[in-house]
C-alpha cells in the first residue's frame, strides 16, 4: 500500500505540469530576493530607521520602485517562466523539435494572462485596464499566472503541430526566421481569441470587469458565507480557524491567501468583542515566518533535510523569513502544489492557532495589548505584543511543535525526491553512453528539461564537494597471476550524501562542462603523488601508481609544469613510480604536438600508458610513433573473451605487438579465475579487476598489499 502511495505521489510530483510550476517559480527566486530586501527596508521594525525613511521620501521612492517592479509584477514574471519551463519539459516538444516554441508560447501566455487580469472593452473609456488589473500583476494573480503559464503552452504545442502538419502554404519566403514566425501566427491567434471570448463571457454573465475579479469574488463570497455561518452559531473561534485553513489552502494553490481573504478576516474574524482573536494572534502566532508557520518548516529542512537543493533555498530564504517574508521558501521549495507537504502545510497553522488561542483563553499568556509591525521578528513580536516574556515563550513552543509535525514529511519528501533523482541520474549516464556509441558530443548542462536540471544540480553539488574537500582517490591494484602487486590505478570517487558514489565518467564530464577540469586533475595528480610515497614507504619493490588524465588537461601547460616541478623536487627515482595514463578516446583528440609532449614527459622519467586499447587505426598509429610503457586492453574485449573467439584473437594480436614493441599489456575487468586463466594461456601477464580486489581507499589498499612483495 505504501509503495503504491509513493508511486502515485512520485507520478504527481514529477508530472510535466508540476515540474514546470516548480522550475518556473524556482527561477523567480532572484526577483523575490531583491524585492524582499526592498520590502524589509521599507518596513524595517527599527523606529529611528522607519522615521528617517518617512522624512526622506527620496529613499522611500527608491525602495518602492524596486518593490513594485519585483513583487508588484510577480505574477507577470511567473507566467513567463512557467510557460518556458513547460515547453522545455513537455514530452510533445520532441515532435516539433526543429522549432523553438518557447518565445511564441511565452508571449501568447502573457497576452492571455493580461486578458484575464482585466483588459477588456467593459473598462472605462479613459483606461485600457480594469480596476483590479494591477492588483493581479502581483502575488494575488498567481493562480491565473499558473493557469495561463500551463494551459497556453499546452494548447500552443498542439495547435502548432496540427497546422504545421497540414503544411499550410505561406508563400515563397527566403528568411527562415520570418517563415517560422508566420507559422506561429495561427496557433497564437486562436488561443488569444479563446481566452478573450471566455473572459468576455464571464464579464457579461457575472457583471464583473475580468475573469480575475470574478475568481477572487467567488473566493471571498464563499469564505464570507462560511465565516458568517460560524459566527451566527456562536463559533467565532472556529471562524478564526476557518480563515487560517482557507488562507493556507489558497497558498497551496498559488494564491496569496492572506491578501485574498483579508476583507473576510477584518469583517468576520477580528471585528467582534473577542479580545483574544485579534489580527496579532494570527500574524504573530500562526503566520510565524509566513504562511504554513514557515519558521517550523525552515528549521525542519535545516535539521532533517539532506538534499543540497533544499538547503540552498534556505540560504536565500533565511534573512527575509526573519522578518516574516516567506515567498522565497514558498515558491522556491516550492510549497505550492507540493503533495508531500500538503498535510503539514495545512495542519501546522491550525495547530498553532488552537495552541495560541487556548493559551490566551486559559490565562497562561496575556492577549496582545500592543500593536507590533508584521515585519517584527518572532520571539520579539511575542514579547512586545503581549508585554510579557510568556508571549515569546508561546511562540517558541508553537515553532517547536510545528517542527515536530513537519519532520516526518520532510524526511519522506527527501526520500521521494532522492529516488526520482537516482532514476534520472541513471538516465543521464545512459545518455552519455549513447553519445559515446554514436560519437556525437553532448553538453549535459544544456539538455532541456529534467535531465539538464539534474545535471546542473549535480554540478552545483560537485562544486560544494570540491570546496569542502569531499572527493577522494581510491586505488585498484594491478597484479601478476600469483597475486603479487605491480601497480595501482588512482581512481576519483565522489560519495554523494544522497545518491552514493556517482559514476566517475559523469563526474569528469561535469568537471569539464563547468570549467573545473584542469584544476581538478591537477589536484588529483598532487594527491596521487603524495599517496605514492605512502604506498611505497618501506616496500623493497615499489609499485607504479597510474594517474588518469583527459586530453584537455594533458596538453595544458599548467599540468606539464606540475610534472616538471615534481621531477625536479623528487628526482628520477621517485618519478619512475608514476605512470600518466591516457584513454584511447582521449588520444583521438590530442593535437599535432602530442609526440613532442610525450617525449618531454618520458624525458622527465614518467611512464606512459594508453587506456581502453583496441586495434583501431589510432591506437596502432600511436604505438608506431610513440614509446608507451603499458597499454590496457579495452574492457569490452576482456569481458567478452570467454564467449567470443574474435576477442581472443584481438588480445593475442595486441600481446604479439607488445613483445615486438616492448610494452606491458594489462587486462582490466578480470572478475573470475576462468577469465584469468584464459588470459594467462593467451599470454597476458598483468591483471586488474574484482578477482584481485575492488577500488578502495588508500588505507585499505596499503593494508591489502602489505607483505606482498
N, C-alpha and C positions, 0 to 999 in steps of 0.2 A: 504493500500500500504506500509506504513511504517513498519507495523508488518511483512509483507511478506519479506521486505528487511532485517529486523533484523533477522528473522528466517533463511534467506539464508546466511547472514553473520555468524550467530552462527554455522550453519552447516559446513561452510568452515573452520572457525577458530578452530572448535573442531573435525575436521576430523583426522583420525589416522596419516595422513602424516604431517599436520601442527603441530599437537600436538607433534609428535616425533621430528620434527625440533626444535620447541620451547624448549622442555625439554632437548634435547641434547645440544643445544647451551647454555642454562642456566647453565648446569653442567660444562661448559667450563669457567665460569667466574673466578674461582681461577687462572687458567692458564693465562687468559687475564690480570688479575690484576698484577700478578708477572711480566709478560712481559711488561706491561705499565710502571711500575716503572723503570725497566731497560732501556726502551726506553727513558723515560724522563731524567733519569740521564745522559744518553749518549748524549742527545741533549739539556741539560739544558740551557735555554737562559740567563745565567749569565756569562759574559766574563771571570772573574777570574777562575770560576769553569771549563768552557769549555777549557780554556788554560791549566789548571792543568791536565785535562784528556788527552789532546793532548800530553803533555810532558811525562805523565806516562802511557805507553801502558799497564802496568800490570792491572790497573783498567779498562782500555778500553776493554781488553780481557775478563775480568770477566763479564762485562755488556753485551758485545757482545755474550758471551756464553749463558747467561740467556735469552737474546732476541731471539737468533736463536733457542733455544730449547723450546721456548714458542710460540711467534708469528711466528717464522720460520717454525714450524711444526703445525701451527694452523689447517690446513685442515686435517691433519692426525688424530689429536685428535677429530676433528669434525665428521669424518666418523665413528670412533669407538663409540662415544657417541650417535650419531643419530641412528646408527643401533641397539644399545642396547635399546634405547628409543622406537624405532619402534616395536621391538619384545615384549617389556613389554606392549605396548599399543594396539597391534594388536588383533582384535576380534578373529581371527582364531587361536590364541595361545591356546584357550581352547580345540581345537581338539587334540592338541599334548601336553597337559599339563604335561604328565608324563616325557617329555624330556625337558631339558634346552637348548633351541636353541640359546641363546644369544651369547655364546662364539664362536661356529662354524659360526654363521651368521656374527659376528664381523670380524673374520679373513678372511672369504670369501669376505666381503665388502672391507676390507683393501687391499687384493690382487687385486681385480678388480680396486680399486682406483689407485694403483701403475701402473697397466697396462695402464689405461687411461692417467696417468701422463707422461708416456714415457719410459716404459721398453719394448723394442721390438727388433727384430732381425735387424732392419734397423739402429740401433745405430752403432757408431764407434766400431771397434774391441776391443779397449782397455777400453771400458766402457759399463756398462750394462744399462746406462741411457741416455736419450736424453738431448739436451741442456736445455730444459725448465723443466726438471724433478723436480729439487729442487725449481724452481720458483713456481711450482704447489703445493708444500707441504705447503706453507704459505697461507696467506689470499686470494691470487689470485686464488687458486684452490678450493675455497669454493663451487662453483656451482657443480663441478664434485664430490666433497665430499658429498654434499647433495644428488645428483643423485644416487651415489653408496650406501650411507647410507640408502636410502629408497628402491630403486629398488631391491638390492641384498637380504635383509631380506625378502622382499615380495616374490621373486622367491624361496628363500630357504625354506620358510614355505610350499609353495605349492609343490615343488619338493619332499621335505622330506615326506610330507603326502602321496603323490602318491606312492612313493617307499616303505614307511612303511606299507601302506595299502595292498600292494601286498605280504608283509611278505617274502621278499627275504631271502633265506637261507644264513646264514653267518657262518655256522659251529657250532660246539659244543664249545662255549667259556664260561668259568665259570665266568670270570671277567666282571661284568655288565658295568663298565666304558669303557672297551675295546670294548665290544659289541655295546654300544651306539656310541662310536667314529667311528666304522666301518660303522654304518648306516649313518653317516654324509658324508662319502666319495663321494657317487654317486651324491647327490644334489650339493655339493660344486664343484666337478669336472665339472659337466655340466655347471654351472653358470660361472665358470672361463673360460671355453672354449668358451662360447657365447661371453663374453666380449673380450677375446683375438682375436677371429675371427673378431668381429666388429671393434676393434681397428686396426687390420692389414689391413682390407679392406679400412678403412679411409686413412691409411698411403699410400697404393698402389695407390688408386684412386686420392688422392689430393696432393700427393708428399709432405707429412709432416712427422714429427717424432713421432707424437702421436695424439690421439683424443683431448687432452688438447690444443695442438698447433693449430690444425685445428679450434677448437672452438674459441680461442682467436683471431686467424687471421680473422675469419669471423666477429667478433665484430669490430675489428679495421678497416677492409676494409669498412664495412657498415657505420661506423661513419665518416671515412675519405671521403667517397663519398658524404655524405650529407654536411659535412663542406666545401668541395671544391666547391660544387654547390652553396652554400650560398655566399661564398667569391667571386666566379666568377660573381655573380649577384650584387655585391656591398653591401652585407648584412653581413658584418663582425660582427656587433653587435648581429645579430641573430645566427651566428655561435658560439659565446660565450654562448648564451642562450641554443643552442642545446647541447653543451658539458655539461653544467650544468644539463640539463634534462636527457641526455643519461647516464651520470655517476651516477646520483641519481637513475635512473630506474634500472641500473645494481646492485646497492647496495640493492635494494628491493628484488632482486632475489638471493642475497647472493654472488654477485660478487663484488670484490673491484674495484668499478667503476673508481675512481681517478687514480689508478695504471694501470688498464687495458687499459684506453684511454689516458694515459699520452703522448704517442707519437702523438696522434691526437691533443691534446692541444698545444704541442710545435710546431708542424708543421703548423697547420691551424688557431689556435685561437690567440696565443700571439706572433706570429712571424712577424706580419705586422707593419705598421707605426703608428698604433693607440696607442698613449701613455697612453690611459686610460685603454684599455683592456689588462691588464698585468696579470701575474701569481699571483701577490699580490692581485689584485682585487678579484679574485676567492678564493684564500686561506684565505684572511683576512676579506672578506665581505660576501662571500657566504657560505664558509665552517666554519662558526663560531662555534667552538666546535666540528667540524667534519661534515660529510655528513648530509644532511637534515636540515642544520642550527641547529645543535643539541643543542646549548645553549637555543634556544627558546623552544624546546621540553623539555629540562631539567627543565626549570622554569615552564612550563605548568603543568608538573607532580607534581612538588613541590607545586604549588599553588592550583591546581584544582583536583588532583587525591586523592581519599580516600583509594585506595587499598594499603594495607600494603605491598604486594609483590612488587608493583611498587616503593614504597618509599624505600624499602630495596635496590633495584637496584641502586637508587640514591646515597646511602651511599658509594657504591663501585665505582660508575662511576664518582663521583664528582671531586676527585683530578685529575685523568687523563684528564678529559674534560677541566679543566682549561688550559691545555696545548694542547688542540685540539686533544686528543687521545680519540676517542669516541666508540671504538669497544665494550667496556663493555656494554654501553647503547644499541647499535645497536643489539648486539647478546644476551644481557641479557633480554631485554624487551619482546620479540625481536621486531625489526622493520621489519626485512626481512619476507616476506610473510604475513605481518600484513595488512589484507584487510581494517580494520577500519581506520588505519592511513596512508593508501596509498596516498590519495589525498593531505593531508597537507605535507606529506613527499616529494612529488614531487613539490608541489606548493610553499612552503616557500622558497626553494633555488632560484627558478625562480623570485619570487617577490623581494628577496634580491638582486639578480643580477641586475635587472632593476632599483631598487632604487639606488644602489651604482653607476651604470653606469650613470644614469640620473643626480645624484647629482654632479658627477665629470664633466660631459659634460656641465652642466649648470654653472659651476664655483662656486657652493656652497661649494664644498670640493675640495682641490687640489689633483691631481693624486699622486700616490705613487712615491716618488723620492729616497727612501732609501730601501735597501734590509733588510727584517726582517725575522728572522728564523721562520719557520712554527710552532714551539712549543711556540712561544711568546703568552702570554695570550691576549684575546680580550681586547679592550679598550687601552691597552698599545701598541699593534701592530698597531692599527689605528693611534695612536698619533705618534709613531716613524716612521711609513712608510710614512706618508704624511708630517711629520714635523709640524703638526697643530693639535690643540685640536679638530678642526672640524672633523678630521678623526675618533677620538674616539667617538664624539657625533653621527656621522653617524652609527657607529656600534651599539650604544645603541638604536637608532631609529629602525634599522633593527631587532635587537633582540626583541624589544617590539612589533613590527608589527607581527613578526613570532609567538610570544607568543599568540597574539590575534587570529591568524589563527588556531593555534593548539588547543586552549581552548575548543571549542565545540566538537572536535573529541576525545579529552582526556576524556571528560565527558561521551560521548557516548560509548567509549571503556570501561570505568569503569562500566557503566550500563550493557553492554553486558556481560562482564566477571562476573559481580555480579549475574545476572540472571542465568547464566550457573552454577556458583559455588553453588548457592542455591539448584539447582536441584541435584547436586552431593552430597551435604550435606544430603539432604533427602534420597538419595540412601544409604549413609553411615549409617544413622540411621536405615534403613531397614535391612542392613547387620548385624548391632548389634542385632536387634530383631530376625533375623533368627538364629544367633549364640546362643542366649538365648533359643529359642524354641528347637533347636537341641542339646543343651548342648555341643556345640563344641566351645572351646576357639578360639578367633581370635585376631590378632595383627593388628590394623588399620594402623599403620605407616609402616608396611612392606607389605601391599597389593600391588601387582604390578599394574601399570597403573595409571589412572587418580584419582581413589579413594585414593590410597596411597599418591599421591601428594597433594590432597586436605586436607587429614588428617594431613600431615606434615606442610602444610601452616597454618592450624588452630592451630596446636601445637605451631608454631612459634609466631602466633598472641597471643596465650594464655600466652606464656612466657612474651611478652611485656605487656599484660594486668595485669599480676601479678606484674611485675616490676613497672608499673605506677599506681598500686592500683585501677584498674578499675573494679574488681569483687565486687559484693555486696551481702549482705544477705537480702532476702525478708522473710516475715513471713506470714504464713497462720494459722488462728485460728482453735481451736477445741472447739465446743460449745455443751451446753445442748440443748434440744429441744426448749426451750424458748428463745434461743439466748444468754444465759449467757456464757461468755468465761471462759474456764477452763485451756486451754493450747494453745501453738502455736508451730508450727514446723519451724525451721530455714532452709531456702532453698537457696542454692547458685544460683546466677544468673549472667550470663555474657552477657551483651548487646554489641554485636559485632558492630563496627562502620558501617559495610556494611550489615551484614546479620541479624541484630537484635538479639533477645535473642536466644542463642544456647541451644539446647536440653540438660538439665542438666546431664543425664547419659553419654552423649557424652563428656561433659566437664570432668567429673570424669574419664572416660576411658582414655582420653588424658593425664590427670594428672598422672594416673597410668603408662602409657606407657613411659612417659618422665621422670619418676623418681621423680616427684614433689608431689606425692600424700600425703606422710606423712607430709611434711611441709605445704602443702595446708590445710589439715584437722586440723592441729594444729592451723593454722591461723583462720580457720572457728570457731573452738572451742573458741579461745581467743575472737573473735568478738562477738560470741553468749553470752559468759559470761559477757561481757561489756553491751551488749544490754539488757540482762535480768534485770540488775539493772535499766536501763532507763525505761523499760516496766513496771516494778512493783513498780516504785517510786510512793509513795502516795496511792497505792492500799491497801485496807483493806484485800482483799482476793487475794494474789499473784497467778499468773498463772504459769504453768510449761512451760519451754522452752525446746523443744526436739531438739537434735543435731544428725544428721545422721553421721554414721561412717562405713567405709568399713573394712573388716576383717584384711587386711594387716596393717592398722593403729591401729585398736582396740587392737591388740596384741603387738604393738610396745612399747618398754619401754619408749620412749620419750613422747608418748601420755599419758600413765599411770602416768608418773612423773608430767605432767602438771595438771592432775586431782588432784593428791595428793597435789601439791603446792597450787592450788586454794582452796582446802578444808581446808588447814592449815591457809591460809590468811583470808578467809571469814567465816569459821565456818559452822556447820551443818545446821543452819537456812537458810543460803543463798544457800548452796549446794542442799538442798532438792527441790529447784525450777528448777533443771536441770535434764533432762532425756536423757540418752545415748541410741540412737535408732539404732538397727541393723536389716538389712533386713534378711529374712529367707534364701535367696540365699547366703548371706554372712555367716550365721551361718553354712551352709553346708561345708564351707571351713575352719572353725576355728579348731585349733589344740586341742589336748587332754588336754591342760592346761586351756581350756575355763572355766570349773567350778570354778577353783581357782581364775581365773581372774574376773569372775562375782562376786564372794564372796568379793573380795578386793574392787571392785568398789561400791558395795552396802554397805560395811562397812564404806566407806567414807561418805555415805549419799546420793549418787546419785540414781536416779531411773533408771530402765532398761526397755526397750521395744523391741518387735520384730515387724518389719515392714513386710508387704506383707504376713501375716499369713494365712495358709491354714490348711488342715487336713492331710498333708503329714507326713510320719514317723518321719522326723527330727524335725518338729515343736512339735509334741506331746512328743517326747523323751526329748526335751529340757525343755518343761514345767514340765516334770516328775522329772528332776534333778536340775532345777534352779528356782529361785524365780524371776518372772517378775512382774512389776507393771502394764504393759499395753501390749496389742497386737493390731496391726492394721490389719484389715481384708484385704486380698488380693483384690486389686481394681477390678479385673475381676469378682470376686464373687459378689461384691457390685453392679457393673454396670449391671449384668445380673439377679439380684434377682427379678426384676419386671416380667420377662418373663419365668424364669427358676425356677421351684419348687425345684429342687435339690440344687440350690444355696441357697434358703431359708432354706432348711434343714441343709446345712452346717453351715450357720450362727447361726441357733438355737443350733446346737451341740457345736459350739465354745462358745456361751453365757452360755450354761449349764456348760461347763468346767470352764468358768470364775467364775461362782458363787461358784463352789466347790473349786477352787484353788486360789480364792481371787485376781483376776486381772481385770482391766477395759478393755472393748472392744471398739475400735474406728472404725467407718465406714468411710472410705475415699471415695472421688469421689461422694459425695452426691450432686446432682445438682437440684433436684426438690422436691417439698413438698410431692408429692406422694411417692417418694422413702423414704423420711424421715419418713413419717407416717407408711409405711410398716415396716421399720426397727424398729421403736418405738413399733409397735404392736408385733414384734417378740421378743423384749426385749433389743434391743440396746439403749444405753443412750447417747453416745458421737458421735458427727458428725463433719466431716471435708470435705469441698467441696465448690463449687461455689455458692451453695444455701446460704451459710453464708458469703462468701467472697473469692476472689482470693488471691493469694500470693501478698504481697505489701511491699514497703519499710517501714522501721521501723517507720518513722514519720507518715505515713498514717495509719499504723496499730495501733499505740498508740492512734491516734485520733479516729479510728473506734471503739475502745473498751472503750473509755473514758465514765465514768458514768455507765458502765455496770458491776455491782458487784454481 
